[in-house]
């Protein structure tokens, strides 16, 4: 299978919160459209400094990331970012790789978006088993949990 890319909209979740609280006009919400490399072998979203600045993302913490070549790099974790793809959305933090040329969508946000890679067409697709609404698997967490079945 070759490389898979998908068009995503990335939005500052902080700006969305400020808009909903009446502190920011809708037109001031920072967002950017990107062509992201989809990598189910990576865990998290990876962005570069340009995307961080465009969205005005705050640094949450620093972390050591192990790269594909097994080298380690101290990186910033920024966010939160709302990620939109077709009729899906999720919120995630992102690692900032200063010299990255591409945005990378990893398996954790992919799982929350309920999307799959179509290897024949080399595209990212909404999970065909759940085309209208994302499905999340939640294991039984105790007798006090009240769950309504999905109609």
C-alpha positions as CSV (number, residue, x, y, z in Angstrom):
1,X,0.0,0.0,0.0
2,X,1.3,3.4,-0.9
3,X,1.0,6.7,1.1
4,X,-2.5,7.8,2.0
5,X,-3.5,11.5,2.3
6,X,-6.7,13.1,3.5
7,X,-7.9,16.7,3.6
8,X,-8.6,17.8,7.2
9,X,-9.8,20.9,8.7
10,X,-7.9,21.8,11.9
11,X,-9.5,24.4,14.2
12,X,-8.4,26.0,17.5
13,X,-10.6,24.4,20.2
14,X,-9.8,27.3,22.5
15,X,-11.2,29.7,19.9
16,X,-14.4,27.6,19.6
17,X,-14.8,27.7,23.4
18,X,-14.3,31.5,23.4
19,X,-16.8,31.9,20.6
20,X,-19.4,29.8,22.5
21,X,-18.9,32.0,25.6
22,X,-19.4,35.2,23.6
23,X,-15.8,36.4,23.8
24,X,-14.9,35.8,20.1
25,X,-16.7,36.4,16.8
26,X,-17.2,33.3,14.7
27,X,-15.1,34.9,11.9
28,X,-12.2,35.1,14.4
29,X,-12.0,31.3,15.0
30,X,-8.6,30.2,13.6
31,X,-8.7,27.3,11.3
32,X,-6.6,25.8,8.5
33,X,-7.2,23.1,5.8
34,X,-4.4,20.7,5.4
35,X,-3.5,17.6,3.3
36,X,-2.4,15.2,6.0
37,X,-0.5,12.0,5.7
38,X,-2.5,9.2,7.3
39,X,-0.4,6.8,9.2
40,X,-2.1,4.1,11.2
41,X,1.4,3.1,12.5
42,X,1.8,6.4,14.3
43,X,-0.2,7.2,17.5
44,X,-0.8,10.9,17.5
45,X,-1.3,13.9,15.3
46,X,1.9,15.7,14.3
47,X,2.1,19.2,13.1
48,X,4.8,21.8,12.3
49,X,5.6,25.2,13.7
50,X,3.6,26.9,10.8
51,X,0.4,25.1,11.8
52,X,1.0,25.8,15.5
53,X,1.3,29.5,14.7
54,X,-1.6,29.6,12.3
55,X,-4.0,28.2,14.9
56,X,-2.4,30.1,17.9
57,X,-2.0,26.8,19.8
58,X,-0.7,26.8,23.4
59,X,2.0,24.6,24.6
60,X,0.6,22.0,27.1
61,X,3.7,20.1,27.9
62,X,7.0,18.8,26.5
63,X,7.5,15.2,25.7
64,X,10.2,12.9,24.2
65,X,9.1,11.4,20.9
66,X,10.7,8.4,19.3
67,X,10.9,8.9,15.5
68,X,10.6,6.3,12.8
69,X,14.4,6.0,12.6
70,X,14.5,5.2,16.4
71,X,16.0,8.6,17.2
72,X,14.5,10.6,20.0
73,X,13.5,14.3,20.0
74,X,12.2,16.6,22.7
75,X,9.0,18.1,21.3
76,X,6.1,20.4,22.4
77,X,2.6,19.0,22.9
78,X,0.1,21.7,21.8
79,X,-3.6,21.9,21.6
80,X,-6.4,21.3,21.8
81,X,-7.2,21.0,18.1
82,X,-10.5,20.1,16.7
83,X,-10.0,17.8,13.7
84,X,-12.8,17.6,11.1
85,X,-13.0,15.0,8.3
86,X,-16.2,14.7,6.2
87,X,-19.1,14.2,8.8
88,X,-16.7,13.4,11.6
89,X,-14.9,15.5,14.3
90,X,-12.7,14.9,17.3
91,X,-10.5,16.9,19.6
92,X,-6.8,16.0,20.1
93,X,-3.5,17.4,21.1
94,X,-0.6,17.4,18.6
95,X,3.2,16.9,18.7
96,X,5.1,19.7,17.1
97,X,8.0,18.6,14.9
98,X,9.8,21.8,14.0
99,X,11.1,20.6,10.6
100,X,8.1,18.6,9.6
101,X,6.9,19.3,6.1
102,X,3.6,17.5,6.5
103,X,0.8,17.1,9.0
104,X,0.4,13.5,10.2
105,X,-2.8,11.9,11.4
106,X,-2.1,9.0,13.7
107,X,-4.2,6.1,14.9
108,X,-5.6,7.7,18.2
109,X,-7.5,10.5,16.4
110,X,-8.4,8.1,13.6
111,X,-10.0,5.8,16.1
112,X,-12.0,8.6,17.6
113,X,-13.1,9.8,14.2
114,X,-14.2,6.2,13.3
115,X,-12.4,6.3,10.0
116,X,-10.6,3.6,8.0
117,X,-8.0,3.4,5.4
118,X,-9.2,2.0,2.0
119,X,-6.1,0.2,0.8
120,X,-7.4,-0.3,-2.8
121,X,-8.2,3.4,-3.4
122,X,-5.5,4.6,-1.0
123,X,-7.9,7.0,0.7
124,X,-9.2,7.7,4.2
125,X,-12.9,6.9,4.4
126,X,-15.7,7.2,7.0
127,X,-16.1,3.7,8.5
128,X,-18.6,2.1,6.0
129,X,-20.0,0.1,8.9
130,X,-21.1,3.4,10.5
131,X,-21.5,5.9,7.7
132,X,-23.9,8.3,9.4
133,X,-22.5,8.6,12.9
134,X,-19.2,7.6,14.5
135,X,-19.3,4.6,16.9
136,X,-17.1,4.3,19.9
137,X,-16.6,1.0,21.8
138,X,-16.9,1.3,25.5
139,X,-16.3,-1.7,27.6
140,X,-18.5,-2.4,30.7
141,X,-17.2,-0.2,33.5
142,X,-19.5,-1.3,36.3
143,X,-23.0,-2.1,37.4
144,X,-23.9,1.6,37.9
145,X,-23.5,2.4,34.2
146,X,-26.8,3.0,32.5
147,X,-26.6,2.5,28.7
148,X,-29.4,3.0,26.2
149,X,-29.2,0.8,23.1
150,X,-28.6,2.5,19.8
151,X,-31.8,2.5,17.7
